[in-house]
Amino acid sequence: MDAQIIYTILAGVLLVVSALGTIFPVLPGSLLAILTLLGWGWLLGSAASWWAAGLGMLIAALGWSASAVLTGRKLKQHRCARSIFWALLGAVIGAFVIPVLGLFVGFAVGLFAGEARRHRDLGTAFDSSWAALKAMAGAS
């Protein structure tokens, strides 16, 4: 089997995983697509592969940028951007306390703590924290 066929099949599988990453935020998304297309274009080395890879990377970068803008807008709408500091602090602490999942658990706990401090009501803090987590995961 030709090496270019193997590279193309492997790139196709990685692109499917990156597409699923837009649906399931646990999987890598746009970054994996960009890196896969860059590697595929480099390995194949033809003008056609570079054009296809460049176009795909441009589309992935535009989607990634749009997602960041929409997430920022959603966080601003819920006014919880200041609580992100507490979320990041919680993520760092969680990474050391709980192996593997501590980063995510700490982020969520820190975000909730920041929102509870801001709202002074646990129900409202939970609702705004949940909305922020959904926005950051792209599920809103």
DRENPA-3360 file (N, C-alpha, C; in nm, 2 decimals, always signed):
BEGIN
1 = MDAQIIYT = +0.09/-0.12/+0.00/+0.00/+0.00/+0.00/+0.09/+0.12/+0.00 ~ +0.05/+0.22/-0.08/+0.13/+0.35/-0.09/+0.12/+0.43/+0.04 ~ +0.23/+0.49/+0.08/+0.24/+0.57/+0.20/+0.14/+0.69/+0.20 ~ +0.11/+0.75/+0.08/+0.02/+0.86/+0.07/-0.12/+0.82/+0.10 ~ -0.16/+0.69/+0.07/-0.29/+0.64/+0.10/-0.30/+0.62/+0.25 ~ -0.20/+0.57/+0.31/-0.20/+0.55/+0.46/-0.21/+0.69/+0.53 ~ -0.13/+0.79/+0.49/-0.14/+0.92/+0.55/-0.28/+0.98/+0.53 ~ -0.34/+0.96/+0.41/-0.47/+1.02/+0.39/-0.58/+0.95/+0.47;
9 = ILAGVLLV = -0.57/+0.82/+0.49/-0.67/+0.75/+0.57/-0.65/+0.79/+0.72 ~ -0.53/+0.80/+0.77/-0.50/+0.84/+0.90/-0.55/+0.98/+0.93 ~ -0.53/+1.07/+0.83/-0.57/+1.21/+0.84/-0.73/+1.21/+0.84 ~ -0.79/+1.13/+0.76/-0.94/+1.12/+0.76/-0.99/+1.08/+0.89 ~ -0.93/+0.98/+0.96/-0.98/+0.93/+1.09/-0.96/+1.04/+1.19 ~ -0.85/+1.11/+1.19/-0.83/+1.22/+1.28/-0.92/+1.34/+1.26 ~ -0.96/+1.36/+1.13/-1.05/+1.47/+1.10/-1.19/+1.43/+1.15 ~ -1.23/+1.30/+1.15/-1.36/+1.26/+1.20/-1.36/+1.28/+1.35;
17 = VSALGTIF = -1.25/+1.25/+1.42/-1.24/+1.27/+1.56/-1.25/+1.42/+1.59 ~ -1.19/+1.50/+1.51/-1.20/+1.65/+1.54/-1.34/+1.70/+1.51 ~ -1.41/+1.64/+1.41/-1.55/+1.68/+1.39/-1.63/+1.64/+1.51 ~ -1.61/+1.52/+1.56/-1.69/+1.48/+1.68/-1.65/+1.57/+1.80 ~ -1.53/+1.63/+1.80/-1.49/+1.72/+1.91/-1.58/+1.85/+1.91 ~ -1.64/+1.88/+1.80/-1.73/+2.00/+1.80/-1.86/+1.96/+1.87 ~ -1.89/+1.84/+1.87/-2.02/+1.79/+1.93/-1.99/+1.75/+2.08 ~ -1.89/+1.68/+2.10/-1.85/+1.63/+2.24/-1.72/+1.71/+2.28;
25 = PVLPGSLL = -1.73/+1.81/+2.36/-1.62/+1.90/+2.39/-1.50/+1.82/+2.46 ~ -1.52/+1.70/+2.50/-1.41/+1.63/+2.57/-1.30/+1.59/+2.46 ~ -1.35/+1.57/+2.34/-1.25/+1.54/+2.23/-1.19/+1.67/+2.18 ~ -1.07/+1.66/+2.12/-1.01/+1.78/+2.06/-1.09/+1.81/+1.93 ~ -1.10/+1.94/+1.90/-1.18/+1.98/+1.79/-1.09/+2.05/+1.68 ~ -1.10/+2.18/+1.68/-1.04/+2.26/+1.58/-0.89/+2.25/+1.57 ~ -0.83/+2.25/+1.69/-0.68/+2.24/+1.70/-0.63/+2.11/+1.63 ~ -0.70/+2.00/+1.66/-0.67/+1.87/+1.60/-0.68/+1.87/+1.45;
33 = AILTLLGW = -0.79/+1.94/+1.40/-0.81/+1.95/+1.26/-0.70/+2.03/+1.19 ~ -0.66/+2.14/+1.25/-0.55/+2.22/+1.20/-0.42/+2.15/+1.19 ~ -0.39/+2.08/+1.30/-0.26/+2.01/+1.31/-0.26/+1.89/+1.21 ~ -0.37/+1.82/+1.20/-0.39/+1.71/+1.11/-0.37/+1.75/+0.97 ~ -0.44/+1.86/+0.93/-0.42/+1.91/+0.79/-0.28/+1.96/+0.76 ~ -0.22/+2.03/+0.86/-0.09/+2.07/+0.84/+0.01/+1.95/+0.82 ~ +0.00/+1.85/+0.90/+0.08/+1.73/+0.88/+0.05/+1.66/+0.75 ~ -0.07/+1.65/+0.72/-0.11/+1.58/+0.59/-0.06/+1.65/+0.47;
41 = GWLLGSAA = -0.07/+1.79/+0.47/-0.02/+1.86/+0.36/+0.13/+1.85/+0.35 ~ +0.20/+1.85/+0.46/+0.35/+1.84/+0.47/+0.39/+1.70/+0.42 ~ +0.32/+1.60/+0.47/+0.36/+1.46/+0.43/+0.34/+1.43/+0.28 ~ +0.23/+1.48/+0.23/+0.20/+1.46/+0.09/+0.28/+1.55/+0.00 ~ +0.30/+1.67/+0.04/+0.39/+1.77/-0.03/+0.35/+1.82/-0.16 ~ +0.23/+1.78/-0.22/+0.19/+1.82/-0.35/+0.12/+1.96/-0.34 ~ +0.11/+2.03/-0.45/+0.04/+2.16/-0.45/-0.10/+2.14/-0.42 ~ -0.16/+2.03/-0.47/-0.31/+2.00/-0.44/-0.33/+1.98/-0.29;
49 = SWWAAGLG = -0.24/+1.90/-0.23/-0.26/+1.87/-0.09/-0.24/+2.00/+0.00 ~ -0.14/+2.08/-0.04/-0.12/+2.20/+0.03/-0.24/+2.30/+0.02 ~ -0.30/+2.31/-0.10/-0.42/+2.39/-0.12/-0.54/+2.34/-0.04 ~ -0.56/+2.21/-0.04/-0.67/+2.15/+0.04/-0.65/+2.17/+0.18 ~ -0.52/+2.14/+0.23/-0.49/+2.16/+0.37/-0.51/+2.30/+0.42 ~ -0.46/+2.40/+0.33/-0.47/+2.54/+0.36/-0.61/+2.58/+0.37 ~ -0.69/+2.54/+0.28/-0.84/+2.58/+0.29/-0.90/+2.52/+0.41 ~ -0.87/+2.39/+0.44/-0.93/+2.33/+0.56/-0.89/+2.40/+0.69;
57 = MLIAALGW = -0.76/+2.43/+0.69/-0.71/+2.50/+0.81/-0.77/+2.64/+0.83 ~ -0.79/+2.71/+0.72/-0.86/+2.84/+0.72/-1.00/+2.82/+0.78 ~ -1.08/+2.73/+0.73/-1.21/+2.70/+0.77/-1.21/+2.67/+0.92 ~ -1.12/+2.58/+0.96/-1.12/+2.54/+1.11/-1.08/+2.66/+1.19 ~ -0.99/+2.74/+1.15/-0.95/+2.86/+1.23/-1.06/+2.96/+1.24 ~ -1.14/+2.98/+1.13/-1.25/+3.07/+1.13/-1.36/+3.02/+1.23 ~ -1.38/+2.89/+1.23/-1.48/+2.83/+1.32/-1.44/+2.84/+1.46 ~ -1.31/+2.82/+1.49/-1.25/+2.83/+1.62/-1.27/+2.97/+1.67;
65 = SASAVLTG = -1.24/+3.07/+1.59/-1.25/+3.21/+1.62/-1.39/+3.25/+1.65 ~ -1.48/+3.20/+1.57/-1.63/+3.23/+1.59/-1.67/+3.18/+1.72 ~ -1.63/+3.06/+1.75/-1.67/+2.99/+1.88/-1.61/+3.07/+2.00 ~ -1.49/+3.12/+1.99/-1.44/+3.20/+2.10/-1.51/+3.33/+2.12 ~ -1.55/+3.40/+2.01/-1.63/+3.52/+2.01/-1.77/+3.50/+2.08 ~ -1.83/+3.39/+2.03/-1.97/+3.36/+2.08/-1.96/+3.32/+2.23 ~ -1.85/+3.25/+2.27/-1.84/+3.21/+2.41/-1.82/+3.34/+2.50 ~ -1.73/+3.43/+2.45/-1.71/+3.55/+2.52/-1.84/+3.64/+2.53;
73 = RKLKQHRC = -1.92/+3.64/+2.43/-2.04/+3.71/+2.43/-2.14/+3.65/+2.53 ~ -2.14/+3.52/+2.53/-2.23/+3.45/+2.63/-2.19/+3.47/+2.77 ~ -2.06/+3.47/+2.80/-2.01/+3.49/+2.93/-2.04/+3.64/+2.97 ~ -2.02/+3.73/+2.88/-2.05/+3.87/+2.91/-2.20/+3.89/+2.94 ~ -2.28/+3.82/+2.87/-2.43/+3.83/+2.88/-2.47/+3.78/+3.02 ~ -2.40/+3.67/+3.07/-2.43/+3.62/+3.21/-2.35/+3.69/+3.31 ~ -2.26/+3.78/+3.27/-2.18/+3.87/+3.36/-2.10/+3.78/+3.46 ~ -2.04/+3.67/+3.41/-1.96/+3.59/+3.50/-1.82/+3.58/+3.46;
81 = ARSIFWAL = -1.77/+3.68/+3.38/-1.64/+3.68/+3.33/-1.54/+3.70/+3.45 ~ -1.58/+3.77/+3.55/-1.49/+3.79/+3.67/-1.47/+3.66/+3.74 ~ -1.57/+3.57/+3.74/-1.56/+3.45/+3.81/-1.47/+3.35/+3.74 ~ -1.42/+3.38/+3.62/-1.33/+3.29/+3.55/-1.20/+3.29/+3.62 ~ -1.16/+3.40/+3.69/-1.04/+3.40/+3.77/-1.04/+3.29/+3.87 ~ -1.16/+3.28/+3.94/-1.17/+3.18/+4.05/-1.18/+3.04/+3.99 ~ -1.23/+3.03/+3.87/-1.24/+2.90/+3.80/-1.10/+2.85/+3.76 ~ -1.02/+2.94/+3.71/-0.88/+2.91/+3.67/-0.80/+2.87/+3.80;
89 = LGAVIGAF = -0.82/+2.94/+3.91/-0.75/+2.91/+4.03/-0.79/+2.77/+4.08 ~ -0.92/+2.74/+4.07/-0.97/+2.61/+4.11/-0.92/+2.50/+4.02 ~ -0.90/+2.53/+3.89/-0.85/+2.43/+3.80/-0.70/+2.40/+3.83 ~ -0.63/+2.50/+3.87/-0.49/+2.47/+3.91/-0.48/+2.39/+4.04 ~ -0.56/+2.43/+4.13/-0.56/+2.35/+4.26/-0.61/+2.21/+4.24 ~ -0.72/+2.20/+4.16/-0.78/+2.07/+4.13/-0.68/+1.97/+4.06 ~ -0.60/+2.03/+3.97/-0.50/+1.95/+3.90/-0.40/+1.88/+3.99 ~ -0.37/+1.94/+4.10/-0.28/+1.89/+4.20/-0.35/+1.79/+4.30;
97 = VIPVLGLF = -0.48/+1.82/+4.33/-0.55/+1.74/+4.43/-0.61/+1.61/+4.37 ~ -0.67/+1.62/+4.26/-0.73/+1.51/+4.19/-0.66/+1.47/+4.06 ~ -0.60/+1.36/+4.05/-0.53/+1.33/+3.93/-0.63/+1.32/+3.81 ~ -0.58/+1.36/+3.69/-0.65/+1.36/+3.57/-0.77/+1.45/+3.56 ~ -0.88/+1.42/+3.63/-1.00/+1.50/+3.62/-1.00/+1.62/+3.71 ~ -0.90/+1.64/+3.79/-0.90/+1.76/+3.88/-0.90/+1.89/+3.82 ~ -0.85/+1.90/+3.70/-0.85/+2.03/+3.63/-0.99/+2.07/+3.59 ~ -1.07/+1.97/+3.55/-1.21/+2.00/+3.51/-1.30/+2.03/+3.63;
105 = VGFAVGLF = -1.28/+1.94/+3.73/-1.36/+1.95/+3.85/-1.33/+2.08/+3.93 ~ -1.20/+2.11/+3.94/-1.15/+2.23/+4.00/-1.20/+2.36/+3.93 ~ -1.21/+2.35/+3.80/-1.26/+2.47/+3.72/-1.40/+2.49/+3.75 ~ -1.48/+2.39/+3.75/-1.63/+2.40/+3.78/-1.65/+2.45/+3.92 ~ -1.58/+2.39/+4.02/-1.60/+2.43/+4.16/-1.55/+2.58/+4.18 ~ -1.44/+2.61/+4.12/-1.39/+2.75/+4.13/-1.49/+2.85/+4.06 ~ -1.55/+2.81/+3.95/-1.65/+2.90/+3.88/-1.77/+2.91/+3.97 ~ -1.82/+2.80/+4.03/-1.93/+2.81/+4.12/-1.90/+2.90/+4.24;
113 = AGEARRHR = -1.78/+2.88/+4.30/-1.74/+2.96/+4.41/-1.74/+3.11/+4.38 ~ -1.69/+3.15/+4.26/-1.69/+3.29/+4.22/-1.83/+3.34/+4.20 ~ -1.91/+3.26/+4.14/-2.05/+3.30/+4.12/-2.13/+3.31/+4.25 ~ -2.10/+3.22/+4.34/-2.17/+3.22/+4.47/-2.13/+3.35/+4.55 ~ -2.00/+3.38/+4.54/-1.95/+3.50/+4.60/-2.02/+3.63/+4.54 ~ -2.04/+3.63/+4.41/-2.10/+3.74/+4.34/-2.25/+3.76/+4.36 ~ -2.32/+3.64/+4.36/-2.46/+3.65/+4.37/-2.52/+3.64/+4.51 ~ -2.44/+3.58/+4.60/-2.48/+3.55/+4.74/-2.61/+3.47/+4.75;
121 = DLGTAFDS = -2.64/+3.39/+4.64/-2.75/+3.30/+4.64/-2.71/+3.18/+4.56 ~ -2.72/+3.06/+4.63/-2.66/+2.94/+4.57/-2.74/+2.90/+4.44 ~ -2.87/+2.92/+4.44/-2.95/+2.88/+4.32/-2.91/+2.96/+4.20 ~ -2.90/+3.09/+4.22/-2.86/+3.18/+4.11/-2.72/+3.15/+4.07 ~ -2.63/+3.12/+4.17/-2.49/+3.09/+4.13/-2.48/+2.96/+4.05 ~ -2.56/+2.87/+4.09/-2.56/+2.74/+4.01/-2.61/+2.76/+3.87 ~ -2.71/+2.84/+3.85/-2.77/+2.86/+3.72/-2.67/+2.94/+3.63 ~ -2.60/+3.04/+3.69/-2.51/+3.12/+3.60/-2.38/+3.04/+3.58;
129 = SWAALKAM = -2.34/+2.96/+3.67/-2.22/+2.87/+3.65/-2.25/+2.77/+3.55 ~ -2.37/+2.71/+3.55/-2.41/+2.61/+3.45/-2.41/+2.67/+3.31 ~ -2.47/+2.79/+3.30/-2.47/+2.86/+3.17/-2.33/+2.89/+3.12 ~ -2.24/+2.93/+3.21/-2.11/+2.96/+3.17/-2.03/+2.83/+3.12 ~ -2.05/+2.72/+3.20/-1.99/+2.60/+3.16/-2.04/+2.55/+3.02 ~ -2.17/+2.56/+3.00/-2.23/+2.53/+2.87/-2.17/+2.61/+2.76 ~ -2.16/+2.74/+2.78/-2.11/+2.84/+2.68/-1.96/+2.80/+2.65 ~ -1.88/+2.77/+2.75/-1.74/+2.74/+2.73/-1.73/+2.60/+2.66;
137 = AGAS = -1.82/+2.52/+2.68/-1.81/+2.39/+2.61/-1.87/+2.39/+2.47 ~ -1.93/+2.50/+2.44/-1.99/+2.51/+2.31/-2.13/+2.45/+2.30 ~ -2.19/+2.42/+2.41/-2.32/+2.35/+2.41/-2.44/+2.44/+2.42 ~ -2.41/+2.57/+2.42/-2.52/+2.67/+2.43/-2.57/+2.70/+2.30;
% end
